[in-house]
Amino acid sequence: MSRSDAVARSGSAQTSTFLVERYWPGIDEAALKAALPRLERAAREMRAAGQSIEHVGSILMPADQVVFTLVLALSESQVRDLNDRAEMPFDRIAAAISITPESTVEAEP
């Protein structure tokens, strides 16, 4: 079982996927790689305190100076708390639906 599966199944509540939008002037790959450990550390601390939350991954669009981050959590307020603890800037947090190729394949008879 992956860590995200474990997070999604822990506790009685179901986690949701959230997209964090960061319009981050001056961000580049090196700066993002230096900042993401703070997000991971904050998520670990929150999980240690019994919260179901996980940083799934981030995407950098350097030409636009934008970072998109996916987080599994119970609520938007939890995602906001994660980013505040990590001292990561964000402009918007929105509930998202992740659709993978596997989720669109019909079962064969």
Phi and psi restraints in degrees (range 20) as a CNS / XPLOR table:
assign (resid 1 and name C) (resid 2 and name N)
       (resid 2 and name CA) (resid 2 and name C) 1.0 -74.7 20.0 2
assign (resid 2 and name N) (resid 2 and name CA)
       (resid 2 and name C) (resid 3 and name N) 1.0 165.6 20.0 2
assign (resid 2 and name C) (resid 3 and name N)
       (resid 3 and name CA) (resid 3 and name C) 1.0 -61.7 20.0 2
assign (resid 3 and name N) (resid 3 and name CA)
       (resid 3 and name C) (resid 4 and name N) 1.0 -39.0 20.0 2
assign (resid 3 and name C) (resid 4 and name N)
       (resid 4 and name CA) (resid 4 and name C) 1.0 -65.8 20.0 2
assign (resid 4 and name N) (resid 4 and name CA)
       (resid 4 and name C) (resid 5 and name N) 1.0 -35.8 20.0 2
assign (resid 4 and name C) (resid 5 and name N)
       (resid 5 and name CA) (resid 5 and name C) 1.0 -64.0 20.0 2
assign (resid 5 and name N) (resid 5 and name CA)
       (resid 5 and name C) (resid 6 and name N) 1.0 -41.4 20.0 2
assign (resid 5 and name C) (resid 6 and name N)
       (resid 6 and name CA) (resid 6 and name C) 1.0 -64.4 20.0 2
assign (resid 6 and name N) (resid 6 and name CA)
       (resid 6 and name C) (resid 7 and name N) 1.0 -41.9 20.0 2
assign (resid 6 and name C) (resid 7 and name N)
       (resid 7 and name CA) (resid 7 and name C) 1.0 -63.8 20.0 2
assign (resid 7 and name N) (resid 7 and name CA)
       (resid 7 and name C) (resid 8 and name N) 1.0 -44.1 20.0 2
assign (resid 7 and name C) (resid 8 and name N)
       (resid 8 and name CA) (resid 8 and name C) 1.0 -64.6 20.0 2
assign (resid 8 and name N) (resid 8 and name CA)
       (resid 8 and name C) (resid 9 and name N) 1.0 -30.1 20.0 2
assign (resid 8 and name C) (resid 9 and name N)
       (resid 9 and name CA) (resid 9 and name C) 1.0 -95.2 20.0 2
assign (resid 9 and name N) (resid 9 and name CA)
       (resid 9 and name C) (resid 10 and name N) 1.0 -11.3 20.0 2
assign (resid 9 and name C) (resid 10 and name N)
       (resid 10 and name CA) (resid 10 and name C) 1.0 -73.1 20.0 2
assign (resid 10 and name N) (resid 10 and name CA)
       (resid 10 and name C) (resid 11 and name N) 1.0 148.2 20.0 2
assign (resid 10 and name C) (resid 11 and name N)
       (resid 11 and name CA) (resid 11 and name C) 1.0 68.6 20.0 2
assign (resid 11 and name N) (resid 11 and name CA)
       (resid 11 and name C) (resid 12 and name N) 1.0 -176.7 20.0 2
assign (resid 11 and name C) (resid 12 and name N)
       (resid 12 and name CA) (resid 12 and name C) 1.0 -91.9 20.0 2
assign (resid 12 and name N) (resid 12 and name CA)
       (resid 12 and name C) (resid 13 and name N) 1.0 -19.0 20.0 2
assign (resid 12 and name C) (resid 13 and name N)
       (resid 13 and name CA) (resid 13 and name C) 1.0 -90.8 20.0 2
assign (resid 13 and name N) (resid 13 and name CA)
       (resid 13 and name C) (resid 14 and name N) 1.0 155.3 20.0 2
assign (resid 13 and name C) (resid 14 and name N)
       (resid 14 and name CA) (resid 14 and name C) 1.0 -97.7 20.0 2
assign (resid 14 and name N) (resid 14 and name CA)
       (resid 14 and name C) (resid 15 and name N) 1.0 135.1 20.0 2
assign (resid 14 and name C) (resid 15 and name N)
       (resid 15 and name CA) (resid 15 and name C) 1.0 -79.6 20.0 2
assign (resid 15 and name N) (resid 15 and name CA)
       (resid 15 and name C) (resid 16 and name N) 1.0 158.8 20.0 2
assign (resid 15 and name C) (resid 16 and name N)
       (resid 16 and name CA) (resid 16 and name C) 1.0 -123.9 20.0 2
assign (resid 16 and name N) (resid 16 and name CA)
       (resid 16 and name C) (resid 17 and name N) 1.0 164.0 20.0 2
assign (resid 16 and name C) (resid 17 and name N)
       (resid 17 and name CA) (resid 17 and name C) 1.0 -94.8 20.0 2
assign (resid 17 and name N) (resid 17 and name CA)
       (resid 17 and name C) (resid 18 and name N) 1.0 135.4 20.0 2
assign (resid 17 and name C) (resid 18 and name N)
       (resid 18 and name CA) (resid 18 and name C) 1.0 -125.8 20.0 2
assign (resid 18 and name N) (resid 18 and name CA)
       (resid 18 and name C) (resid 19 and name N) 1.0 142.5 20.0 2
assign (resid 18 and name C) (resid 19 and name N)
       (resid 19 and name CA) (resid 19 and name C) 1.0 -105.9 20.0 2
assign (resid 19 and name N) (resid 19 and name CA)
       (resid 19 and name C) (resid 20 and name N) 1.0 123.9 20.0 2
assign (resid 19 and name C) (resid 20 and name N)
       (resid 20 and name CA) (resid 20 and name C) 1.0 -102.3 20.0 2
assign (resid 20 and name N) (resid 20 and name CA)
       (resid 20 and name C) (resid 21 and name N) 1.0 124.0 20.0 2
assign (resid 20 and name C) (resid 21 and name N)
       (resid 21 and name CA) (resid 21 and name C) 1.0 -102.1 20.0 2
assign (resid 21 and name N) (resid 21 and name CA)
       (resid 21 and name C) (resid 22 and name N) 1.0 127.9 20.0 2
assign (resid 21 and name C) (resid 22 and name N)
       (resid 22 and name CA) (resid 22 and name C) 1.0 -125.2 20.0 2
assign (resid 22 and name N) (resid 22 and name CA)
       (resid 22 and name C) (resid 23 and name N) 1.0 112.3 20.0 2
assign (resid 22 and name C) (resid 23 and name N)
       (resid 23 and name CA) (resid 23 and name C) 1.0 -93.5 20.0 2
assign (resid 23 and name N) (resid 23 and name CA)
       (resid 23 and name C) (resid 24 and name N) 1.0 106.7 20.0 2
assign (resid 23 and name C) (resid 24 and name N)
       (resid 24 and name CA) (resid 24 and name C) 1.0 -128.0 20.0 2
assign (resid 24 and name N) (resid 24 and name CA)
       (resid 24 and name C) (resid 25 and name N) 1.0 85.3 20.0 2
assign (resid 24 and name C) (resid 25 and name N)
       (resid 25 and name CA) (resid 25 and name C) 1.0 -53.9 20.0 2
assign (resid 25 and name N) (resid 25 and name CA)
       (resid 25 and name C) (resid 26 and name N) 1.0 133.7 20.0 2
assign (resid 25 and name C) (resid 26 and name N)
       (resid 26 and name CA) (resid 26 and name C) 1.0 85.6 20.0 2
assign (resid 26 and name N) (resid 26 and name CA)
       (resid 26 and name C) (resid 27 and name N) 1.0 -3.7 20.0 2
assign (resid 26 and name C) (resid 27 and name N)
       (resid 27 and name CA) (resid 27 and name C) 1.0 -69.3 20.0 2
assign (resid 27 and name N) (resid 27 and name CA)
       (resid 27 and name C) (resid 28 and name N) 1.0 139.5 20.0 2
assign (resid 27 and name C) (resid 28 and name N)
       (resid 28 and name CA) (resid 28 and name C) 1.0 -138.9 20.0 2
assign (resid 28 and name N) (resid 28 and name CA)
       (resid 28 and name C) (resid 29 and name N) 1.0 177.9 20.0 2
assign (resid 28 and name C) (resid 29 and name N)
       (resid 29 and name CA) (resid 29 and name C) 1.0 -59.5 20.0 2
assign (resid 29 and name N) (resid 29 and name CA)
       (resid 29 and name C) (resid 30 and name N) 1.0 -43.9 20.0 2
assign (resid 29 and name C) (resid 30 and name N)
       (resid 30 and name CA) (resid 30 and name C) 1.0 -63.1 20.0 2
assign (resid 30 and name N) (resid 30 and name CA)
       (resid 30 and name C) (resid 31 and name N) 1.0 -42.9 20.0 2
assign (resid 30 and name C) (resid 31 and name N)
       (resid 31 and name CA) (resid 31 and name C) 1.0 -66.4 20.0 2
assign (resid 31 and name N) (resid 31 and name CA)
       (resid 31 and name C) (resid 32 and name N) 1.0 -39.8 20.0 2
assign (resid 31 and name C) (resid 32 and name N)
       (resid 32 and name CA) (resid 32 and name C) 1.0 -65.7 20.0 2
assign (resid 32 and name N) (resid 32 and name CA)
       (resid 32 and name C) (resid 33 and name N) 1.0 -44.6 20.0 2
assign (resid 32 and name C) (resid 33 and name N)
       (resid 33 and name CA) (resid 33 and name C) 1.0 -61.5 20.0 2
assign (resid 33 and name N) (resid 33 and name CA)
       (resid 33 and name C) (resid 34 and name N) 1.0 -31.2 20.0 2
assign (resid 33 and name C) (resid 34 and name N)
       (resid 34 and name CA) (resid 34 and name C) 1.0 -74.8 20.0 2
assign (resid 34 and name N) (resid 34 and name CA)
       (resid 34 and name C) (resid 35 and name N) 1.0 -29.6 20.0 2
assign (resid 34 and name C) (resid 35 and name N)
       (resid 35 and name CA) (resid 35 and name C) 1.0 -85.1 20.0 2
assign (resid 35 and name N) (resid 35 and name CA)
       (resid 35 and name C) (resid 36 and name N) 1.0 -32.8 20.0 2
assign (resid 35 and name C) (resid 36 and name N)
       (resid 36 and name CA) (resid 36 and name C) 1.0 -60.8 20.0 2
assign (resid 36 and name N) (resid 36 and name CA)
       (resid 36 and name C) (resid 37 and name N) 1.0 -31.2 20.0 2
assign (resid 36 and name C) (resid 37 and name N)
       (resid 37 and name CA) (resid 37 and name C) 1.0 -59.1 20.0 2
assign (resid 37 and name N) (resid 37 and name CA)
       (resid 37 and name C) (resid 38 and name N) 1.0 -28.8 20.0 2
assign (resid 37 and name C) (resid 38 and name N)
       (resid 38 and name CA) (resid 38 and name C) 1.0 -64.6 20.0 2
assign (resid 38 and name N) (resid 38 and name CA)
       (resid 38 and name C) (resid 39 and name N) 1.0 -39.0 20.0 2
assign (resid 38 and name C) (resid 39 and name N)
       (resid 39 and name CA) (resid 39 and name C) 1.0 -67.0 20.0 2
assign (resid 39 and name N) (resid 39 and name CA)
       (resid 39 and name C) (resid 40 and name N) 1.0 -43.6 20.0 2
assign (resid 39 and name C) (resid 40 and name N)
       (resid 40 and name CA) (resid 40 and name C) 1.0 -62.3 20.0 2
assign (resid 40 and name N) (resid 40 and name CA)
       (resid 40 and name C) (resid 41 and name N) 1.0 -44.0 20.0 2
assign (resid 40 and name C) (resid 41 and name N)
       (resid 41 and name CA) (resid 41 and name C) 1.0 -61.9 20.0 2
assign (resid 41 and name N) (resid 41 and name CA)
       (resid 41 and name C) (resid 42 and name N) 1.0 -44.5 20.0 2
assign (resid 41 and name C) (resid 42 and name N)
       (resid 42 and name CA) (resid 42 and name C) 1.0 -62.6 20.0 2
assign (resid 42 and name N) (resid 42 and name CA)
       (resid 42 and name C) (resid 43 and name N) 1.0 -40.8 20.0 2
assign (resid 42 and name C) (resid 43 and name N)
       (resid 43 and name CA) (resid 43 and name C) 1.0 -63.7 20.0 2
assign (resid 43 and name N) (resid 43 and name CA)
       (resid 43 and name C) (resid 44 and name N) 1.0 -42.5 20.0 2
assign (resid 43 and name C) (resid 44 and name N)
       (resid 44 and name CA) (resid 44 and name C) 1.0 -60.7 20.0 2
assign (resid 44 and name N) (resid 44 and name CA)
       (resid 44 and name C) (resid 45 and name N) 1.0 -44.3 20.0 2
assign (resid 44 and name C) (resid 45 and name N)
       (resid 45 and name CA) (resid 45 and name C) 1.0 -62.6 20.0 2
assign (resid 45 and name N) (resid 45 and name CA)
       (resid 45 and name C) (resid 46 and name N) 1.0 -41.0 20.0 2
assign (resid 45 and name C) (resid 46 and name N)
       (resid 46 and name CA) (resid 46 and name C) 1.0 -66.7 20.0 2
assign (resid 46 and name N) (resid 46 and name CA)
       (resid 46 and name C) (resid 47 and name N) 1.0 -40.5 20.0 2
assign (resid 46 and name C) (resid 47 and name N)
       (resid 47 and name CA) (resid 47 and name C) 1.0 -65.0 20.0 2
assign (resid 47 and name N) (resid 47 and name CA)
       (resid 47 and name C) (resid 48 and name N) 1.0 -38.8 20.0 2
assign (resid 47 and name C) (resid 48 and name N)
       (resid 48 and name CA) (resid 48 and name C) 1.0 -62.4 20.0 2
assign (resid 48 and name N) (resid 48 and name CA)
       (resid 48 and name C) (resid 49 and name N) 1.0 -27.6 20.0 2
assign (resid 48 and name C) (resid 49 and name N)
       (resid 49 and name CA) (resid 49 and name C) 1.0 -87.4 20.0 2
assign (resid 49 and name N) (resid 49 and name CA)
       (resid 49 and name C) (resid 50 and name N) 1.0 5.5 20.0 2
assign (resid 49 and name C) (resid 50 and name N)
       (resid 50 and name CA) (resid 50 and name C) 1.0 96.2 20.0 2
assign (resid 50 and name N) (resid 50 and name CA)
       (resid 50 and name C) (resid 51 and name N) 1.0 7.9 20.0 2
assign (resid 50 and name C) (resid 51 and name N)
       (resid 51 and name CA) (resid 51 and name C) 1.0 -92.4 20.0 2
assign (resid 51 and name N) (resid 51 and name CA)
       (resid 51 and name C) (resid 52 and name N) 1.0 145.0 20.0 2
assign (resid 51 and name C) (resid 52 and name N)
       (resid 52 and name CA) (resid 52 and name C) 1.0 -93.5 20.0 2
assign (resid 52 and name N) (resid 52 and name CA)
       (resid 52 and name C) (resid 53 and name N) 1.0 104.0 20.0 2
assign (resid 52 and name C) (resid 53 and name N)
       (resid 53 and name CA) (resid 53 and name C) 1.0 -155.7 20.0 2
assign (resid 53 and name N) (resid 53 and name CA)
       (resid 53 and name C) (resid 54 and name N) 1.0 143.1 20.0 2
assign (resid 53 and name C) (resid 54 and name N)
       (resid 54 and name CA) (resid 54 and name C) 1.0 -152.0 20.0 2
assign (resid 54 and name N) (resid 54 and name CA)
       (resid 54 and name C) (resid 55 and name N) 1.0 136.2 20.0 2
assign (resid 54 and name C) (resid 55 and name N)
       (resid 55 and name CA) (resid 55 and name C) 1.0 -82.3 20.0 2
assign (resid 55 and name N) (resid 55 and name CA)
       (resid 55 and name C) (resid 56 and name N) 1.0 112.9 20.0 2
assign (resid 55 and name C) (resid 56 and name N)
       (resid 56 and name CA) (resid 56 and name C) 1.0 -79.6 20.0 2
assign (resid 56 and name N) (resid 56 and name CA)
       (resid 56 and name C) (resid 57 and name N) 1.0 -40.0 20.0 2
assign (resid 56 and name C) (resid 57 and name N)
       (resid 57 and name CA) (resid 57 and name C) 1.0 167.0 20.0 2
assign (resid 57 and name N) (resid 57 and name CA)
       (resid 57 and name C) (resid 58 and name N) 1.0 168.0 20.0 2
assign (resid 57 and name C) (resid 58 and name N)
       (resid 58 and name CA) (resid 58 and name C) 1.0 -133.9 20.0 2
assign (resid 58 and name N) (resid 58 and name CA)
       (resid 58 and name C) (resid 59 and name N) 1.0 151.5 20.0 2
assign (resid 58 and name C) (resid 59 and name N)
       (resid 59 and name CA) (resid 59 and name C) 1.0 -125.2 20.0 2
assign (resid 59 and name N) (resid 59 and name CA)
       (resid 59 and name C) (resid 60 and name N) 1.0 127.7 20.0 2
assign (resid 59 and name C) (resid 60 and name N)
       (resid 60 and name CA) (resid 60 and name C) 1.0 -100.6 20.0 2
assign (resid 60 and name N) (resid 60 and name CA)
       (resid 60 and name C) (resid 61 and name N) 1.0 131.3 20.0 2
assign (resid 60 and name C) (resid 61 and name N)
       (resid 61 and name CA) (resid 61 and name C) 1.0 -114.9 20.0 2
assign (resid 61 and name N) (resid 61 and name CA)
       (resid 61 and name C) (resid 62 and name N) 1.0 86.3 20.0 2
assign (resid 61 and name C) (resid 62 and name N)
       (resid 62 and name CA) (resid 62 and name C) 1.0 -60.1 20.0 2
assign (resid 62 and name N) (resid 62 and name CA)
       (resid 62 and name C) (resid 63 and name N) 1.0 -38.0 20.0 2
assign (resid 62 and name C) (resid 63 and name N)
       (resid 63 and name CA) (resid 63 and name C) 1.0 -62.9 20.0 2
assign (resid 63 and name N) (resid 63 and name CA)
       (resid 63 and name C) (resid 64 and name N) 1.0 -30.4 20.0 2
assign (resid 63 and name C) (resid 64 and name N)
       (resid 64 and name CA) (resid 64 and name C) 1.0 -97.7 20.0 2
assign (resid 64 and name N) (resid 64 and name CA)
       (resid 64 and name C) (resid 65 and name N) 1.0 -5.9 20.0 2
assign (resid 64 and name C) (resid 65 and name N)
       (resid 65 and name CA) (resid 65 and name C) 1.0 54.6 20.0 2
assign (resid 65 and name N) (resid 65 and name CA)
       (resid 65 and name C) (resid 66 and name N) 1.0 48.0 20.0 2
assign (resid 65 and name C) (resid 66 and name N)
       (resid 66 and name CA) (resid 66 and name C) 1.0 -127.3 20.0 2
assign (resid 66 and name N) (resid 66 and name CA)
       (resid 66 and name C) (resid 67 and name N) 1.0 141.6 20.0 2
assign (resid 66 and name C) (resid 67 and name N)
       (resid 67 and name CA) (resid 67 and name C) 1.0 -126.1 20.0 2
assign (resid 67 and name N) (resid 67 and name CA)
       (resid 67 and name C) (resid 68 and name N) 1.0 130.5 20.0 2
assign (resid 67 and name C) (resid 68 and name N)
       (resid 68 and name CA) (resid 68 and name C) 1.0 -109.7 20.0 2
assign (resid 68 and name N) (resid 68 and name CA)
       (resid 68 and name C) (resid 69 and name N) 1.0 132.2 20.0 2
assign (resid 68 and name C) (resid 69 and name N)
       (resid 69 and name CA) (resid 69 and name C) 1.0 -125.5 20.0 2
assign (resid 69 and name N) (resid 69 and name CA)
       (resid 69 and name C) (resid 70 and name N) 1.0 133.5 20.0 2
assign (resid 69 and name C) (resid 70 and name N)
       (resid 70 and name CA) (resid 70 and name C) 1.0 -100.9 20.0 2
assign (resid 70 and name N) (resid 70 and name CA)
       (resid 70 and name C) (resid 71 and name N) 1.0 134.0 20.0 2
assign (resid 70 and name C) (resid 71 and name N)
       (resid 71 and name CA) (resid 71 and name C) 1.0 -134.2 20.0 2
assign (resid 71 and name N) (resid 71 and name CA)
       (resid 71 and name C) (resid 72 and name N) 1.0 134.7 20.0 2
assign (resid 71 and name C) (resid 72 and name N)
       (resid 72 and name CA) (resid 72 and name C) 1.0 -94.2 20.0 2
assign (resid 72 and name N) (resid 72 and name CA)
       (resid 72 and name C) (resid 73 and name N) 1.0 127.1 20.0 2
assign (resid 72 and name C) (resid 73 and name N)
       (resid 73 and name CA) (resid 73 and name C) 1.0 -158.0 20.0 2
assign (resid 73 and name N) (resid 73 and name CA)
       (resid 73 and name C) (resid 74 and name N) 1.0 171.2 20.0 2
assign (resid 73 and name C) (resid 74 and name N)
       (resid 74 and name CA) (resid 74 and name C) 1.0 -82.3 20.0 2
assign (resid 74 and name N) (resid 74 and name CA)
       (resid 74 and name C) (resid 75 and name N) 1.0 -27.0 20.0 2
assign (resid 74 and name C) (resid 75 and name N)
       (resid 75 and name CA) (resid 75 and name C) 1.0 -156.3 20.0 2
assign (resid 75 and name N) (resid 75 and name CA)
       (resid 75 and name C) (resid 76 and name N) 1.0 161.7 20.0 2
assign (resid 75 and name C) (resid 76 and name N)
       (resid 76 and name CA) (resid 76 and name C) 1.0 -61.9 20.0 2
assign (resid 76 and name N) (resid 76 and name CA)
       (resid 76 and name C) (resid 77 and name N) 1.0 -37.7 20.0 2
assign (resid 76 and name C) (resid 77 and name N)
       (resid 77 and name CA) (resid 77 and name C) 1.0 -63.5 20.0 2
assign (resid 77 and name N) (resid 77 and name CA)
       (resid 77 and name C) (resid 78 and name N) 1.0 -33.9 20.0 2
assign (resid 77 and name C) (resid 78 and name N)
       (resid 78 and name CA) (resid 78 and name C) 1.0 -64.2 20.0 2
assign (resid 78 and name N) (resid 78 and name CA)
       (resid 78 and name C) (resid 79 and name N) 1.0 -41.2 20.0 2
assign (resid 78 and name C) (resid 79 and name N)
       (resid 79 and name CA) (resid 79 and name C) 1.0 -66.1 20.0 2
assign (resid 79 and name N) (resid 79 and name CA)
       (resid 79 and name C) (resid 80 and name N) 1.0 -40.5 20.0 2
assign (resid 79 and name C) (resid 80 and name N)
       (resid 80 and name CA) (resid 80 and name C) 1.0 -61.4 20.0 2
assign (resid 80 and name N) (resid 80 and name CA)
       (resid 80 and name C) (resid 81 and name N) 1.0 -44.4 20.0 2
assign (resid 80 and name C) (resid 81 and name N)
       (resid 81 and name CA) (resid 81 and name C) 1.0 -61.6 20.0 2
assign (resid 81 and name N) (resid 81 and name CA)
       (resid 81 and name C) (resid 82 and name N) 1.0 -43.1 20.0 2
assign (resid 81 and name C) (resid 82 and name N)
       (resid 82 and name CA) (resid 82 and name C) 1.0 -56.0 20.0 2
assign (resid 82 and name N) (resid 82 and name CA)
       (resid 82 and name C) (resid 83 and name N) 1.0 -49.4 20.0 2
assign (resid 82 and name C) (resid 83 and name N)
       (resid 83 and name CA) (resid 83 and name C) 1.0 -67.7 20.0 2
assign (resid 83 and name N) (resid 83 and name CA)
       (resid 83 and name C) (resid 84 and name N) 1.0 -37.2 20.0 2
assign (resid 83 and name C) (resid 84 and name N)
       (resid 84 and name CA) (resid 84 and name C) 1.0 -63.3 20.0 2
assign (resid 84 and name N) (resid 84 and name CA)
       (resid 84 and name C) (resid 85 and name N) 1.0 -45.1 20.0 2
assign (resid 84 and name C) (resid 85 and name N)
       (resid 85 and name CA) (resid 85 and name C) 1.0 -61.8 20.0 2
assign (resid 85 and name N) (resid 85 and name CA)
       (resid 85 and name C) (resid 86 and name N) 1.0 -36.9 20.0 2
assign (resid 85 and name C) (resid 86 and name N)
       (resid 86 and name CA) (resid 86 and name C) 1.0 -83.8 20.0 2
assign (resid 86 and name N) (resid 86 and name CA)
       (resid 86 and name C) (resid 87 and name N) 1.0 -4.2 20.0 2
assign (resid 86 and name C) (resid 87 and name N)
       (resid 87 and name CA) (resid 87 and name C) 1.0 53.8 20.0 2
assign (resid 87 and name N) (resid 87 and name CA)
       (resid 87 and name C) (resid 88 and name N) 1.0 45.8 20.0 2
assign (resid 87 and name C) (resid 88 and name N)
       (resid 88 and name CA) (resid 88 and name C) 1.0 -105.4 20.0 2
assign (resid 88 and name N) (resid 88 and name CA)
       (resid 88 and name C) (resid 89 and name N) 1.0 128.5 20.0 2
assign (resid 88 and name C) (resid 89 and name N)
       (resid 89 and name CA) (resid 89 and name C) 1.0 -68.8 20.0 2
assign (resid 89 and name N) (resid 89 and name CA)
       (resid 89 and name C) (resid 90 and name N) 1.0 148.5 20.0 2
assign (resid 89 and name C) (resid 90 and name N)
       (resid 90 and name CA) (resid 90 and name C) 1.0 -152.3 20.0 2
assign (resid 90 and name N) (resid 90 and name CA)
       (resid 90 and name C) (resid 91 and name N) 1.0 151.8 20.0 2
assign (resid 90 and name C) (resid 91 and name N)
       (resid 91 and name CA) (resid 91 and name C) 1.0 -107.9 20.0 2
assign (resid 91 and name N) (resid 91 and name CA)
       (resid 91 and name C) (resid 92 and name N) 1.0 -29.7 20.0 2
assign (resid 91 and name C) (resid 92 and name N)
       (resid 92 and name CA) (resid 92 and name C) 1.0 -155.7 20.0 2
assign (resid 92 and name N) (resid 92 and name CA)
       (resid 92 and name C) (resid 93 and name N) 1.0 144.3 20.0 2
assign (resid 92 and name C) (resid 93 and name N)
       (resid 93 and name CA) (resid 93 and name C) 1.0 -126.8 20.0 2
assign (resid 93 and name N) (resid 93 and name CA)
       (resid 93 and name C) (resid 94 and name N) 1.0 125.7 20.0 2
assign (resid 93 and name C) (resid 94 and name N)
       (resid 94 and name CA) (resid 94 and name C) 1.0 -135.7 20.0 2
assign (resid 94 and name N) (resid 94 and name CA)
       (resid 94 and name C) (resid 95 and name N) 1.0 142.9 20.0 2
assign (resid 94 and name C) (resid 95 and name N)
       (resid 95 and name CA) (resid 95 and name C) 1.0 -63.4 20.0 2
assign (resid 95 and name N) (resid 95 and name CA)
       (resid 95 and name C) (resid 96 and name N) 1.0 141.6 20.0 2
assign (resid 95 and name C) (resid 96 and name N)
       (resid 96 and name CA) (resid 96 and name C) 1.0 -136.1 20.0 2
assign (resid 96 and name N) (resid 96 and name CA)
       (resid 96 and name C) (resid 97 and name N) 1.0 158.9 20.0 2
assign (resid 96 and name C) (resid 97 and name N)
       (resid 97 and name CA) (resid 97 and name C) 1.0 -118.3 20.0 2
assign (resid 97 and name N) (resid 97 and name CA)
       (resid 97 and name C) (resid 98 and name N) 1.0 119.4 20.0 2
assign (resid 97 and name C) (resid 98 and name N)
       (resid 98 and name CA) (resid 98 and name C) 1.0 -89.8 20.0 2
assign (resid 98 and name N) (resid 98 and name CA)
       (resid 98 and name C) (resid 99 and name N) 1.0 122.3 20.0 2
assign (resid 98 and name C) (resid 99 and name N)
       (resid 99 and name CA) (resid 99 and name C) 1.0 -118.4 20.0 2
assign (resid 99 and name N) (resid 99 and name CA)
       (resid 99 and name C) (resid 100 and name N) 1.0 119.2 20.0 2
assign (resid 99 and name C) (resid 100 and name N)
       (resid 100 and name CA) (resid 100 and name C) 1.0 -106.3 20.0 2
assign (resid 100 and name N) (resid 100 and name CA)
       (resid 100 and name C) (resid 101 and name N) 1.0 161.8 20.0 2
assign (resid 100 and name C) (resid 101 and name N)
       (resid 101 and name CA) (resid 101 and name C) 1.0 -56.3 20.0 2
assign (resid 101 and name N) (resid 101 and name CA)
       (resid 101 and name C) (resid 102 and name N) 1.0 -36.8 20.0 2
assign (resid 101 and name C) (resid 102 and name N)
       (resid 102 and name CA) (resid 102 and name C) 1.0 -64.0 20.0 2
assign (resid 102 and name N) (resid 102 and name CA)
       (resid 102 and name C) (resid 103 and name N) 1.0 -30.8 20.0 2
assign (resid 102 and name C) (resid 103 and name N)
       (resid 103 and name CA) (resid 103 and name C) 1.0 -79.3 20.0 2
assign (resid 103 and name N) (resid 103 and name CA)
       (resid 103 and name C) (resid 104 and name N) 1.0 -9.1 20.0 2
assign (resid 103 and name C) (resid 104 and name N)
       (resid 104 and name CA) (resid 104 and name C) 1.0 -105.8 20.0 2
assign (resid 104 and name N) (resid 104 and name CA)
       (resid 104 and name C) (resid 105 and name N) 1.0 -5.6 20.0 2
assign (resid 104 and name C) (resid 105 and name N)
       (resid 105 and name CA) (resid 105 and name C) 1.0 -80.5 20.0 2
assign (resid 105 and name N) (resid 105 and name CA)
       (resid 105 and name C) (resid 106 and name N) 1.0 127.9 20.0 2
assign (resid 105 and name C) (resid 106 and name N)
       (resid 106 and name CA) (resid 106 and name C) 1.0 -76.3 20.0 2
assign (resid 106 and name N) (resid 106 and name CA)
       (resid 106 and name C) (resid 107 and name N) 1.0 145.2 20.0 2
assign (resid 106 and name C) (resid 107 and name N)
       (resid 107 and name CA) (resid 107 and name C) 1.0 -66.7 20.0 2
assign (resid 107 and name N) (resid 107 and name CA)
       (resid 107 and name C) (resid 108 and name N) 1.0 136.6 20.0 2
assign (resid 107 and name C) (resid 108 and name N)
       (resid 108 and name CA) (resid 108 and name C) 1.0 -81.5 20.0 2
assign (resid 108 and name N) (resid 108 and name CA)
       (resid 108 and name C) (resid 109 and name N) 1.0 144.9 20.0 2
